[in-house]
Amino acid sequence: MTESASSKPPRHATRFWVGLVLLPIALAVLVSLGTWQVKRLHWKEQLLAAIEQRSHAEPLGVIGIESALAAGEAIDYRTARASGRFLHDKERHFFATFKGQSGFYLYTPLELEDGRFLFVNRGFVPYDLKEKSSRPQSLVEGNQQITGLARERLSERPSSIVPDNDETGNIFYWKDLDRMATSVGLPVDLVLPFFLDADATPVPGGLPLGGVTVIDLPNSHLQYAVTWYGLALALLVVSIFAWIKRKS
């Protein structure tokens, strides 16, 4: 038994050869993760450049935005304009925080000349001014010209941690366009399939505060790529030193 045991390779030698076999696999995984992040970096830079261009272009009218949608073009953050009459009795409230203050964005249907409707995010009001009766100056009448940024509708709740919309209490936690429309009796087929976030043009009485749209898409892909490539390089260096040490 002593002779058989002595014929076995030392345990540290076994670990070395196992590590040597696994090294190419680990390097391949780390390098592929780094390369994937580089590809994501290029994609994000192109996306940010496109958004920058759209958000500073000449405003498109409603028909222009519809045409872009029909052509499969992205309309998110595209400068746009619309005119019509606000239906303040059908105002919907989206719970939000603006400049550190809790309150609501006012999503109000704008009745267009052709009889269709466009939900406009008119801007922010503080929490205690949720009810229309507390801010009569915000209920502008007559034809209004609105300029801002088009926003794409959401197809579903963005996350399971987002609460369900409280239609009875008129508090929306995610922008469900169809439910915003049906909850105030608007036919969905007459509601345009996008939103318009109003710009910061002052309004009578100062409320709501427009220009609430924040374009802030994080771009940390370069950092992630450097991290994965750095880990691959560190692993390679450590493996080389281990090989040299074993040979010396």
N, C-alpha and C positions, 0 to 999 in steps of 0.2 A: 504493500500500500504506500509505503514511503517513496519507493522508486517511481510509482505511477503518478503520485502527486507532484513529484519534482519535475516530471516530464511536461506538465502543463505550463503554458506561457503565463508569466506574471499578469496579475489582474490589471495593472496600469497599462501594460502593453496591449491587452485586449481593448481597453477603453480607447487607446490611441488609434488603433486600426479601425474601430467602429466610427470614431470621430472623423477619420480620414475619408471613410466611405460616405458619411453623411455630409461632409463639407460641401461638395459640389451642389447637393440638393439645397442646402441652406443658402448658399450664395445665389443660386438661381432664383430662389423665392424672394430674397431681399432685393436683388437687382430688378426682378420683374415688378415688384411693388414700387420701387423707385421710378421705373420707366412708366408705369401706369400713372403715377402722380405727375410726371412730366407731361403726359398726354392730357391729363385733366387740367394742368396749368395752361396749356395752349388753348384748350376749349374754353376755360373760364376767361382768359384774356380776350378771346374773340367775342364772347358773350358780353363782357363789360364794354368793349368797344362798340358793339352793336347797340347796346342800351344807351350809351353816351350819345351816339348819333341820333337815335330815335327821340331821346328826351330833349334834344336841342334843334330838332328839325322844325320846319314850318308846320303849324297845326293842320291836321286833316279834319274835314268835316265828318259827320256821321256816316255818310255814304262812302267816303274814303276808307274809314276804319272797317266798315262792312266788307268792302272789296278786298282789303288786305286779309281779312279773316277767311274769306271765300277762296283766296289764292293760297292759303296755308301759311301766310306770313305771320311772324310774331308781332303782336301789337302791344305787349306789355311795356309800359312807360313811354308809349308813343304820344307825342303832343297832339292834342285833339281839341275840337271845339264843338259846341252844340248850342242851340237856342230853343227856348220853349217856356212853358209855365210850370212852376213848381206846384206839386200837389202836397201841401204841407200836412193835410189830414192823413196822408199815407206814409208819413216819415217813419223810417226804421232806425233803430239805435244800435250801433256796434260798439261794444265795450272796448275801451282803449286807454292807453296812457300816453300823454303828450307833454313833453318837457317836464316830466316828473309828477304830473298831476293826473289823477284818475278822472275819467269822464267817458264821453261817447263821441263817436263820429256819426254825423247825421247823414244817413243815406235816404235821399228824397227823390221820388220819381219826378222826372222832368217830362212833361207832356209835349211832344214835338208837334209840328204843324201837320204832319201826315197821320196823326192819331196814335202813333206808337209812343213807347215810354223808354226812358233811359234813367237808370238809377245813378244819381250823382252823389258822390261823397263830398258834401259841401264843406266839411271840416269838423273841428273839435269844439265841444262845449263842456264845461266842468260838470262833475257828477250831480251837483245840486241844481243844475239848470237843464236837466233832462226833459222835463215837461215843457211843452210849447208855451203854456200859459205864463211861465216864469221868464220868458224871453220874447215878448211879442215883436220886438224890433227885428228879430231874425226872420220873420215870416214875410219875406219880400213878395210883392204882388206884381202881376203883369209879366210881359215877355222879358226873359233874362238871357244874356249872352254869357256862356260859361266856357272858359278855357282851362285846360289842365292836362292830365295824363290819363290815357286809356289804360285800363287794367283788365286782364283776362279773368274770366269767371273761374271758380273752383269747381271741379267735378265731384269732389268728396271732401269730407272733413279732413283737414291736414294732418291730424294726429289723434290717437286714441285718448291722449291726456287733455285734449280740448273739450270743454263741456258741451253738452247739447244746447242748441239754441232755445231760449225761453221766449217762444212766440207770444204767449199770453202776457208776459211782463214786458214785451217789446225790448228784449235784450238779446242781441246776436253775438255769439262768440266766434263764429266763422261765417264767411260771406257766402251763404247759400242763396244764390240769386233767385232760383225758382220759388223757394219758400218765402223770401222777402216779398216777391210779387203776389203769390197766392194768399199770403197772410193778410194782404190789404185789398184783396179782390181784383187784382189785375190779371188779365189773361196772359199766360206765359208766352203764347205765340205772338203777342204784341209788344213784348219786352225785349229790347235789344240785348244780345248775348255778351255784353261786357259792361264794365263800370267806367265812370269818368270821375277821377279825383280832381276836384277844383284846385286851381292854383291859389296863391296868397293874395290875390286882388282883394283889397278891403271891401267889406260889405257894410250896409247900414247898421249902426249900433255896435259894430265890431265883432259880432258873433253870427255864425260860427267862424272859427279861425281856420282859414284855408291853407293850402300848401303843406299839408301834413304828411305827404308821401315822402318816405325816406328810401333812397336808393343806396343800399348798403349790403352788397353781396360779398361775404368773406372770401378771400383768396389766399389760402395758406398752403397751396399745393407745392410751391417751391420749397417751403420749410419741410414739408413731409418728404419730398423727394430727396432733399439733402440728408434728412434723418435716415432714410432707408439705405441710400448709397453709402452713408457714413458707417452704418452698422455692417454693411457688406465689406467695406474696406477694413474696418477694425477686426472683423472675424478672420479675414484673409491674413492680416498682419500677425495676429495671435497664432494662427495655424502655422505660419512660416517660422516664427520663433520656436514654436513647440517642435517642429521638424528639425530645426537646427540644433536645438538642445538635445534631442534624442540622438542625433548623429555624432555629436561631440563627445 
